[in-house]
Amino acid sequence: MSTFPAAARAAFSERRGIVALLIMAVAVMFGGEAFAQVSAQDGEAVLVNDIELTWLDAIILGLVEGITEYLPVSSTGHLLVVNEFLGLNETEEAELAADTFAICIQSGAILAVLFLYWERIRQMLDGLLGKSEEGRQILIAVLVAFIPTVIIGLTLDEAVGDALFGVLPIAIAWVVGGLVILALQRASWFERTTEELGDLTMRSAFIIGAMQAIALWPGVSRSMTVIIAGVLMGLSLRAAVEFSFLLGLLTLTAATAFVGLKDGAEMIQTFGVVNPLIGLIVAFVSAVAAVKWMVNWLNEKGFEVFGWYRLAIGIGALILLATGVLG
């Protein structure tokens, strides 16, 4: 048994979490160009039609996807900025392949939730078979929340993508989301709600799903909107976070399957099989670590660190835009 004191271990874990967020911000905002230069020199690259993706690129994208997918900081925003640095969106063909790659490596994040929350998922499957009433209630709530996401997503996804996929809209969303989190953190009622997943009504689930659709704006964060909506609907912060994972499992699976069937063949033709597989594995490992850290952090410290992180990276992006580093 370790002789390292429990309090010291906890403090180290907290600092490690904050340091990880800061490192990620620096890597995204200032290190992407250096990563691109290194990856262009090291490792065997897949080069088709002048589009290059090295194994190091795949690792970077997998790390960014896994770390950010379930944190309330927007994986889409981070991946778009990293793609900008890595030069993976210089042509329409490259941008389509890179976007498909980013969505398909979400499979790693999906597997992370299956791995970490298998007992809850099994309870939901038991509910489907009539063996668990609580599992049935949670399953229905997840399905009901998924409905407005599908309707709004299919209706507005292309229009939103054409209008808002850019560094400036993402930076604005990061800043606004950060301010929202900080404001809610100071509200007397926030994090004091007590309902658990089994108490979630169908009406509340539908509202949560509708609010999740706000995350069509890149940079907003699907998990942030679901967590905030869950707390607004009366869920405890812990239950809202878990619901964001479960709803994300269904939402991400649907999105990955849709894009994979639609554009997966072109992605494989462009990037091959090995590098996407590397990205998926890295996304799985990093998502497991990020989810476990996030749950522990929120239980002990609350939501505030993510608000400050979003403000920092949003302001950083605006500065880089103003100085011409990002276009």
N, C-alpha and C positions, 0 to 999 in steps of 0.2 A: 504494500500500500504506500502511496506517495506520502512523503512527509511535508510536502508543500502545503501551507495552511490554506484552508478553504476560502477564507476571505481574500487572500492574496491571489488565489487561482481565479476567483470571480473578478477581481479588479483587473487582472491581466487579460481575462476574456473580454471584458468591456472595452479596454483600451485597444485590444487587438481588433475588435469590431470597428471602432472608430477609425483606426489606422487603415483598415482594409477599405473603408469607404473613401478615405482621403487618397489613398494610393490609386483607387479606381478612378477618381476624379482627375488626378494628375495624368494618369495613363490616357484617359479619353481626351482631355483638353490639350495636353502639351506633349504627350509621348507618342501620339499616333504617327506623326511624321517620322520620328526616329524608328518606331517599330516597322514602318513601311520600308525604310532604308535597309534595316537589318534583314527583314524577311526577303527583300529583293536580292540580298547577297548570300544568305544562308538557306539551306534546305532545298529540296528539289521542288520546283514550282510546276503547277499545271498551267500550261499556256495554250489557250485555244482562241483564235480570232483576236489576238492581242490582249486577252484578259488573263491576268495572272493571279493565282491564289496559291501561296505556299503553305506548307504545313504549319509554319509559325503564324501566318494569317489565320488559319483554321483554329489554332489554339487560342489566339487573342479573341476571336469572335466567339468561340465557345465559352471562354471565361466571362466575357462581357454578358453574353446571353444568360448563362447559368446564375451569375451573381445578381443580375438586375431583374430577371423575369418576375420574381415574386416579391421583391422589395418595392416599396412605393416610390420608385424613382424613374420608371419608364425604360424598359429594355429596348423598345423601338427607337426612342430618342438616342440612347447610347449607341446602338448598333448603326444608326444612320450617320452619326458623327464619326464613328470609327471607320465606317466604309468610306467616308469622305477623305479621311487621313490616309487610308490604305490605297486609295485610288481605284476602288472597286466599282465606282459609279460614274466613270468618265464617259461612257457611251450608254445608249438606251439598252443595248444587249447586255452590257456588263451590269447595269443597274438592276435589270430584271433578274439576272442570274444571282446577283448578290442578295437581293431581297428574298428570293426563293430559298437560297442557302440559309439566310437568317431565320426564316420561318421553319424550315425543315429541321434545323438543329434544336428547335424547341422540343423535339422529341426527347432530348436529354432531360429537359426540365420536367416534362410530363412524367417520365420514368422516375424522377426524383420524388415527386408527390406520391406516385404509386408505391414507391419503396418506403417512404416515411409514414404514410397514412393508410397503410394497407388494412389495419384493423378497422378503421372507420369505413373504408371502401367496402370491406367485407360485410360490415353491418348494413350498409346500403344495399348490397346484393342480397343479403338475408331479407331485407325489407321488400325487395322485389319479389322474393319467393314467399312472402307472408310470414316470415320467421321473426321479424323484428319490427315493432310498431315505430320505434324511434328512427330506425334505419329507413323505413318507408317514408316518414315525414321529411327527413333530410333529403332523400332522393327526389321526392316530389318538389321540394323547395329549390333544389339545384336545377331541375328541369324547367320549372316555371321561370326562374331567373334567366335561364338560357334563351327562352323564347324571344323577349324583346331585343336581346343582343343580336340574334339571328336576323330578325326583321329589320332593325335599324342598320345593322352592318351591311346586309345585302342591298339595302336601299341607298345608303350614303357612302359606302366604302370608297367607290371610285371617285366620287366628287370630292370627298375629303382628301383622298390621296393626291389628286391633282392640285388642290388648293393649298394644302398644309404640309406636304412633305418637303421640309427644308429646315435649315439650321435655325433661322430666325423664329418661325412658329414654335419650334421645339424649345428654344431658349425662353421664349415668353411663357410657354406652358410650364417649364421647370420653375420659373420665378413665381408665377401665380400659384402653382400647386404648393410651393414651399411656404408662401404667405398664408395659404388656407390651412395647412397643417399647423403652423405656429399659432394661428388664431384659435383653432379648435383645441389645441393643447392647453390653452389658457382658459377655455370655457369651463365653468364650474361643473357642468354635467358630463363633459366628455370623459370617457374611460370609467364612468361611475354607473353605467348601465349594466344590467345583470342577466338579461335573458340568454339562454343557451340555444344551440342550434335546433334542438327539438321543439323549441317554443316559437320558431319563426313561422309566421302566417304566410299564406300564399300571396296575399296582397303585398306584404312587405318584401317577399322574395321577388315579385314582379317589379317593384320599384327599384330594388337593388340592381336587377338585371338591366333596367332602363338606364340607370345611372352609369352602369358599366360601359354603356355605349358611348359615353362622353370620351372614353379613352381612344375612340377612333382618331381624335386629335393627337398626333404623335407628340410624346413628351408629357402627356397628362398622367399616364400610368393606370392600367387596368386594376392592379391590386389596390392602388390608393383610392380609386373611386369606390370599389367594392367595400373596402374596410370602412371608409367614412360613411357610406350609405348604410352599411350594416349597423354601425353604432347609432346612426340617426334613427334607424328602425328599432332600436332598443337592445340589440345584441351587445354582450360584453365585448371588450376589445379582443380578448382571446378567441371568442366564438366568431367574431367578424373576420379575424385573420384566417381562421380555419376555413370559413365559408369561402373566402377569396381563393384559397388553395383548391378547394373542391370545384368551385365554379370555373376557376382557371383550367383545371384538368379537362373539363368538358369543352370549354371554349377553345383552348389551345389545340386539343385533339382535332376538333372540327376544322379549325383554320389550317393546321398542318396537313390534314388529309385533303382538304380542298385545294390548297396551293400545290401540294405534292403531286396530286393527280393531274392538275392543270399544267404545271410548269416543271415538274420534277425531272422529266426526261431531258429537257433542255439544260437544267442545272447540271445533271450528271454528264451530259455531253460537253459542257463547258468546264466543269471543275473536277470531273472524275468521281470515283467512289471513295477513295481512301481519305482525302481531306475532309469531305463532309462527315465521314464516320469519325474522324479525329475530333472534329468540332462537336459532334453529338456526345461523345464520351466525356469530353472536357466539360460540356454544359451540364451533364448529369452529375459529375463529381462536384463541380462548383455550386450547382443548385442545391444539392444535399447540404453542403456546408452553409450556404447562405440562408436557407430556410431554418435550419437548426439554430443558427446565430440569431436570426430575426425574431423567432418565437421567444427565445430566452431574453433577448433585449427588451422586447415589448412588454413582457411579463414583469420585468424589473424596472425598466427606465421609461417606457412610454414611447411616444411617436415623434418627439421633438427633434431628435437627431436627423431624421429624414427631411424635415422641413429646412433645417440649416444646410444640409447637403444639397438639396434642390436649389436653394438660393445661391449657394456658392458656385455650383456648376452652371446654373443659368446665367449668372452675371459673368462668369468666365467665358461662356460661349458668346455673349454679347460683345465682350471686349475683343475676342478673337475675330468676330465679324467686323467690328469697327476698324481694326488694324489690318484687315485683309488677309489674315492667316487662314480663316475659313471663308468660303465663298457662298 
